[in-house]
Structure formats: C-alpha cells, structure tokens
Amino acid sequence: MKSVHELSIDELEELRDSYYYQLLDTDEEVLGDIVSPDEIPMENVIAHYEGTYFVEEDFFCNVMSILK
C-alpha cells in the first residue's frame, strides 16, 4: 500500500481527475473558476487524499500497463 505522497505522477493525475468530477457532483461551488481537472493545484489533491492508502489496482494507468 502507498500513501498519496508515494504515488507516481500518472497516479496523481488520475486522482486529480477523480477529485474534479467528485466536486462537480457534490460541491461545485468549491471549484470556483476551475473548469478542468488540470487547473486544480496538485497540493490540493494531495491534501484531500491525505491519510488514504492505495494499491496498484486502484489506478487505471497501472491496470493498463499490466494488460500490455
């Protein structure tokens, strides 16, 4: 298991996308002027997922590399 601080950039990008769409569904006001996931500062993503632990299979980018 890995903490958010141990994730690869590809894994962090996936988390940022997930976080963006979660906010769109649950708390859109938090996004303010943000209109795409890549506008969310990575430090916000890291803070949001602090204390969460991940395994390789949590990320599509890892699953795809296994399938190749």
N, C-alpha and C positions, 0 to 999 in steps of 0.2 A: 504494500500500500504506500501511496505517496501523498504528501501534503501539497497544497496549492503552490508552495514555494519550490517544489521539486519537479514540476511539470515542464514539458517541452513547450516551445513557442506555439507549435501546432495545437497542442492540447489546450493551452491558454486561449488561443483564438477560438476554439470550439466553445470553451466556457463563456467567452465574451459574447458570442452569438446566442448561446442559450440564455444568458443573463438579459440581453437586449430583448429577446422575444418574451421572456418571462415578464419583464417590466411593461412591455406593450400590452400584455394580457391582464396584468394585475395592478399596476401602479404607473400608468403612462405619464402622469404629471412629473414624476421623478426625472424623466428623460429631458424635459425642457426643450431645448433647441436641437437635441440629438436626433438625427434622422436615419442613422445607420449604425450597426454594431461597432464598426471600427472607430467611431467617434468617442466611444466610452473609454476613458483612461484605464489602462491595464491595472493601475494601482487600485481602482475602484472594484475591478473584478476580483483581484486578489483579496481585498478586504471582505468582499461579500462571501467568498468561499473559504475564508479563514476557519480552521477547525474541521474542515471536511477532508476526508481521505478518499483517494481514488485508486482504482485498479486499471490496468491497461485496457480492459474491455469496456470501460466507461466512455471511451473515445472512438468515434468512427474512424479517425485517421489511423489509429492503431489496428483496428479490426481490418481495415483495407490493406494494410501492409502485411498482415498475416495471410490474407487471401491470395496475395500475389505470388 
